[in-house]
């Protein structure tokens, strides 16, 4: 899918801003998926946890991927926990 207006991709903006925007959008999408399909976030958390355990057991590429798993779990847990707070109110 080509963008007709490529100004978004050609803008010179700090990488941190773009990463922050992506995290924000991902967070919103995860919450919407969870609202439409309850339990999805927990399933994803369980999958990431299992994948991390498998990598740790095999000791392959441990230094490169362990922080990725930690960040993924943080993002998924935050989205899940924030939805629980809203539901509990």
MOWOHU-V560680 format. One line per field, one symbol per residue. psi: psi as a letter, one per 40 degrees, with the letter a starting at -180 (. if undefined). Layout:
BEGIN
psi->???
END
This chain:
BEGIN
psi->hihdhedddeigihddddddddddddddddddddddgheddddddddddddddddddeehfdddddddddddddddddddddddddde.
END
